[in-house]
Amino acid sequence: MMILREIFLAFAQIFDLIIQLYIFIVIARVILSWVNPDPYNPIVRFLCSVTDPVLYRLQRLVPLQFGGIDFSPFVLLLGLTFLKRIVFAVFLQLASYL
């Protein structure tokens, strides 16, 4: 049972790390949107290819542009933080039952 508990704790930490990395990627994408980056730069292309599909879906679901400012990255960051806390708590709860 101890091994299973440790596996759940490891999954919780891995999930937490993945979501935190994606949060940093979204923040980097937002910062890049304030300047005019080179679209052929591999880093810019990576950031756009990773974040644009999620942001486009979110923009189609709820139009969040007011006065030329797009608030969809902010809503995405809130959703990721909420998801991270909920799933991390579920994994910890499962680990505590074992």
Secondary structure, DSSP 8 states (H G I E B T S, - for coil): -HHHHHHHHHHHHHHHHHHHHHHHHHHHHHHHHTS---TT-HHHHHHHHHHHHHHHHHHHHS--EETTEE-HHHHHHHHHHHHHHHHHHHHHHHHHH-
